[in-house]
Amino acid sequence: MAQLFTKREIRGLALLLPLLVMLAWVITEALHTAPSKPDNTPSPEVVFAQIDSINQALHLRQFDPNTVTYEELREMNIDKFVARNIVKYRSTGRTFSIPEDVAIVYGISDSLYAQLKPHIRIASKYLPQPKTYATDSLSNKGFPRKSRAFKRIAFDPNTLDAEGFYSLGCFTARQVEALVEYRERNGGFRSLLEFADCYLISDTLYAAMEEFITLSPLPEPEKILVDINSADSTALVALPGIGPASAVDIITYRERLGGYHSTEQLKDLAVIMDKNYDRFVKEIWCDSCKIRKIDINFVAPKELARHPYMTATRMRKILKQRQKRGGWSTIEEMIKDDIFTEEEAARISPYLQFNPVEK
């Protein structure tokens, strides 16, 4: 019987097979230890952190999450990812019944919701409707469980207590509880339209009681002005017409000046246009007591040069005259020495102090 391989071929195969096995093992190990391609998809925590950083400078106004559009949300500088999810939430047939419903929208962090909450206004038709109870605490006090006809008596819905609403005859005990709670939650009724919009007031009922309503005005909330001599960038960005870049410039210029003595000084900044200044001027003030003074008779040249109202020519005059006469007692003396014009003196005098020089 003829052999398949010669002795020489057998010896060759014996040498080749171990090499092939070794090569296969090396390739297998290389495939197992090769670095996998990094996953560039950001985690939800990173996404939320990015959204929070974008939403630091929101321009919020009152909105109803049940009707607000994607474009209106973007105009308020809300991140497009969040704006899309708010609109998408409604597209599934769900509604926002209470402000806290907004907090469960994907992409809204706790810090973002804290900024949105004061501006959320949900229309009465979306609010939870009161349930009918066989008994309740107020009906046990003798108030009727079933509503009756309006008694046609004058009333003020901003001052009426629970018993007063019952005396109108058209509300059940449970409805009165809900009506008082609704009023307190919204801070009172600012107009007849707001009262009519309450989900407990039907169109027919409002038509019957409209001529008997006397609505007392609500006190205006106290507005806290922003002190531009102590405000940080967060407080400045909250003002209308001021963005992050403008806030940084305001603080930087404040440090160079030593503080603002007038809000008009903000107009010195190139980033503050007249139209923007008019938008926020009624919401700011400056505490001039916080100004950092310059002792003109002893200040070092390097420190004096940092002040934005100080030019090189004016510095040379100050140093030369100070060396010659020793110093000044008033700004008027500096005007006489031709260091400042009267207009320049009026501008810089809030930043100067004149400690006496020993002669």
C-alpha positions in Angstrom: 0.0 0.0 0.0 1.5 3.4 -1.1 2.2 6.0 1.6 0.3 9.4 1.4 3.3 11.4 2.5 7.0 10.9 2.1 9.2 10.9 5.2 10.5 14.3 4.2 7.0 15.7 3.9 6.1 14.2 7.3 9.1 15.9 8.9 8.0 19.2 7.4 4.4 18.9 8.7 5.7 18.1 12.2 7.7 21.3 12.2 4.9 23.4 10.6 1.9 22.4 12.8 3.3 23.8 16.1 4.0 27.1 14.4 0.4 27.3 13.1 -1.0 26.5 16.5 1.2 29.2 18.1 0.1 31.8 15.4 -3.6 31.0 16.1 -3.1 31.5 19.8 -1.4 34.9 19.3 -4.2 36.1 17.0 -6.9 35.0 19.5 -5.2 36.8 22.4 -4.8 40.0 20.3 -8.5 40.0 19.5 -9.5 39.6 23.1 -7.1 42.3 24.5 -7.7 44.9 21.7 -9.2 48.1 23.2 -12.8 48.5 22.5 -14.1 51.7 20.8 -15.0 54.2 23.4 -18.6 55.0 23.9 -19.0 58.7 23.2 -22.7 58.7 24.3 -23.0 61.0 27.4 -24.6 59.7 30.5 -27.9 61.2 31.7 -26.0 62.9 34.5 -23.7 64.6 32.0 -26.7 65.6 29.8 -28.5 67.2 32.8 -25.3 69.0 33.9 -24.9 70.4 30.4 -28.6 71.5 30.3 -28.2 73.2 33.8 -25.2 75.2 32.6 -27.1 76.3 29.5 -30.2 77.3 31.5 -28.3 79.5 34.0 -29.3 82.6 32.0 -33.0 82.0 31.5 -35.3 84.8 30.4 -38.5 83.4 32.1 -42.0 84.7 32.0 -45.3 83.2 33.0 -46.4 80.2 30.9 -48.9 77.3 30.9 -47.0 74.0 30.2 -50.3 72.7 28.7 -50.4 75.4 25.9 -46.8 76.8 25.6 -45.2 76.2 22.2 -41.7 74.9 21.5 -40.8 78.3 20.0 -42.0 80.2 23.2 -39.9 77.9 25.4 -36.8 78.5 23.3 -37.4 82.3 23.5 -37.1 81.9 27.2 -33.7 80.3 26.6 -34.9 76.9 27.8 -32.7 74.1 26.3 -34.1 72.6 23.1 -33.9 69.1 24.6 -36.1 70.1 27.5 -38.4 72.2 25.4 -39.0 69.3 23.0 -39.7 66.9 26.0 -42.3 69.3 27.5 -44.2 69.4 24.2 -43.7 65.7 23.6 -45.2 65.0 27.1 -48.5 66.6 25.9 -48.5 64.8 22.6 -49.2 61.5 24.4 -52.6 62.9 25.6 -51.3 63.7 29.1 -51.8 67.1 30.8 -49.9 69.1 33.5 -52.5 69.3 36.3 -50.1 70.7 38.9 -46.7 72.5 38.7 -45.0 69.4 40.1 -46.0 67.5 36.9 -43.4 69.6 35.1 -40.6 68.2 37.3 -41.1 64.6 36.0 -40.4 65.6 32.4 -37.1 64.0 31.3 -34.2 66.4 31.2 -35.6 68.8 33.9 -33.3 68.7 36.9 -34.1 69.9 40.4 -32.3 73.1 40.0 -34.0 73.9 36.6 -37.5 73.1 38.1 -36.8 75.4 41.0 -36.3 78.3 38.5 -39.4 77.3 36.4 -41.8 76.8 39.3 -42.6 80.4 40.1 -43.5 81.1 36.5 -45.8 78.1 35.9 -49.5 79.1 35.6 -51.9 76.3 34.9 -55.3 77.2 33.5 -58.3 76.2 35.6 -59.6 73.6 33.0 -56.4 71.6 33.5 -56.5 71.7 37.3 -57.7 68.6 39.3 -61.5 68.6 39.5 -63.0 68.4 43.0 -64.6 65.1 43.9 -68.0 64.7 45.4 -68.0 63.4 49.0 -71.0 62.1 50.9 -69.8 63.9 54.0 -67.0 66.2 54.9 -65.8 68.3 57.9 -67.6 71.5 56.9 -70.9 69.9 56.0 -70.9 68.3 59.4 -70.9 71.8 60.8 -74.3 72.4 59.3 -73.4 73.6 55.8 -75.3 72.0 53.0 -73.8 69.1 50.9 -75.8 70.1 47.8 -75.4 73.4 46.1 -78.4 75.8 45.8 -79.2 78.9 43.8 -77.1 82.0 44.2 -78.7 84.3 46.8 -77.9 87.5 44.8 -76.0 89.3 47.6 -72.9 91.5 47.2 -69.5 89.9 48.1 -65.8 90.2 47.7 -64.1 86.9 46.7 -60.7 88.2 47.9 -61.9 88.7 51.5 -64.7 86.2 51.9 -64.1 83.3 54.4 -65.5 79.8 54.1 -68.7 80.7 55.9 -69.2 83.7 53.7 -68.9 81.5 50.6 -71.4 79.1 52.1 -73.8 82.0 52.7 -74.0 82.6 48.9 -75.9 79.4 48.7 -74.4 78.2 45.5 -71.5 76.1 46.7 -71.3 72.7 48.5 -69.1 72.3 51.6 -66.4 70.6 49.5 -66.5 73.2 46.8 -66.0 76.0 49.4 -62.9 74.2 50.7 -61.5 73.9 47.2 -62.4 77.5 46.3 -60.6 78.9 49.4 -57.6 76.7 48.7 -57.5 77.8 45.0 -57.6 81.5 46.0 -54.8 81.1 48.6 -52.6 79.1 46.2 -52.9 81.8 43.5 -52.4 84.7 46.0 -56.0 86.0 45.4 -57.9 87.1 42.4 -56.3 90.0 40.5 -59.3 90.6 38.2 -62.8 89.5 37.6 -61.5 87.4 34.7 -59.3 85.4 37.1 -62.3 84.7 39.3 -64.4 83.7 36.4 -61.6 81.4 35.2 -61.7 79.4 38.4 -62.7 75.9 37.6 -65.4 76.0 40.4 -67.2 78.9 38.7 -69.4 77.9 35.7 -70.3 80.4 33.0 -73.9 80.3 34.1 -73.0 80.9 37.8 -70.6 83.7 37.0 -73.3 85.5 34.8 -75.7 85.3 37.8 -73.2 86.8 40.3 -71.1 89.2 38.2 -73.1 92.4 39.1 -72.8 91.6 42.8 -69.0 91.1 42.9 -66.8 93.8 44.4 -63.2 92.9 43.9 -60.7 94.5 46.3 -57.3 95.2 44.8 -54.4 93.0 45.9 -51.3 94.7 47.3 -48.4 94.9 44.9 -45.6 92.5 45.9 -42.5 94.4 47.2 -39.8 94.5 44.6 -36.3 94.1 45.8 -33.8 96.2 43.8 -30.4 94.8 42.8 -27.4 96.7 44.3 -24.9 96.8 41.5 -22.1 97.4 44.0 -22.6 94.0 45.6 -24.5 91.9 43.1 -22.9 88.7 41.8 -23.2 87.5 38.2 -26.3 85.4 39.0 -28.2 88.4 40.3 -27.1 90.6 37.3 -28.1 88.0 34.7 -31.6 87.8 36.3 -32.1 91.4 35.2 -33.8 92.0 31.8 -31.3 92.9 29.0 -28.2 91.6 30.9 -26.5 88.4 29.7 -23.5 86.5 31.1 -20.9 88.5 29.2 -22.4 91.8 30.2 -22.5 90.7 33.9 -18.8 89.9 33.8 -18.0 93.3 32.3 -20.1 95.1 34.9 -18.2 93.3 37.8 -14.8 93.8 36.2 -15.5 97.6 35.6 -16.8 97.8 39.2 -13.5 96.4 40.6 -11.4 98.9 38.5 -13.6 101.9 39.6 -13.7 100.9 43.2 -17.5 100.7 43.0 -20.3 102.6 41.3 -21.5 106.0 42.7 -24.3 106.2 40.1 -26.2 103.7 38.0 -25.5 106.0 35.0 -21.9 104.8 35.0 -23.1 101.5 33.5 -23.5 103.4 30.2 -19.7 103.7 30.1 -19.6 100.0 29.2 -19.7 99.2 25.5 -21.9 96.2 26.2 -24.7 98.3 27.8 -26.9 99.9 25.1 -29.3 102.6 26.0 -32.3 100.4 25.1 -31.0 97.7 27.5 -30.3 100.2 30.2 -33.9 101.5 30.0 -35.1 97.9 30.5 -33.4 97.3 33.9 -32.7 100.8 35.3 -35.9 100.6 37.5 -34.7 97.3 39.0 -31.3 98.5 40.2 -29.6 100.9 42.6 -26.1 101.4 43.9 -24.9 101.7 47.5 -22.3 104.5 47.1 -21.1 103.9 50.7 -19.3 100.8 49.4 -17.0 102.8 47.1 -13.3 102.2 47.6 -11.6 105.6 48.1 -8.2 106.7 46.8 -6.0 108.8 49.1 -4.7 111.1 46.4 -1.9 112.5 48.6 -0.3 109.1 49.3 -1.6 106.7 46.7 1.2 104.7 44.8 1.5 105.4 41.1 0.8 101.8 40.1 -2.5 101.8 42.0 -3.5 105.2 40.7 -2.9 104.0 37.1 -5.5 101.2 37.5 -8.4 103.6 37.8 -10.3 103.9 34.5 -10.7 107.7 34.9 -6.9 108.3 35.2 -5.0 109.1 32.0 -1.2 109.1 31.6 -1.1 112.9 31.2 -3.2 113.4 34.3 -1.0 111.0 36.3 2.1 112.9 35.4 0.5 116.2 36.5 -0.6 114.7 39.8 2.8 113.2 40.6 4.7 116.3 39.6 2.4 118.7 41.5 2.2 116.4 44.5 6.0 116.3 44.8 6.2 120.1 44.3 3.5 121.2 46.8 3.1 118.1 49.0 -0.6 117.4 48.4 -4.1 118.9 48.3 -6.9 119.5 50.7 -9.8 119.7 48.3 -10.7 118.9 44.7 -11.0 122.6 44.0 -7.3 123.0 44.7 -6.6 120.3 42.0 -8.9 122.2 39.6 -6.8 125.4 40.2 -3.6 123.5 39.6 -5.1 122.5 36.1 -5.1 118.8 36.9 -8.8 118.4 36.4 -11.4 120.3 34.5 -14.6 121.0 36.5 -16.4 118.2 34.5 -13.5 115.7 35.2 -13.4 116.7 38.9 -17.2 116.0 39.3 -16.7 112.6 37.7 -13.7 111.4 39.8 -14.3 113.3 43.1 -16.5 110.5 44.6 -13.4 108.3 44.5 -10.9 110.7 46.1 -10.1 111.5 49.7 -7.7 114.1 51.0 -5.8 113.1 54.1 -3.8 116.0 55.5 -0.1 116.2 54.7 2.3 117.1 57.4 4.3 120.2 56.5 
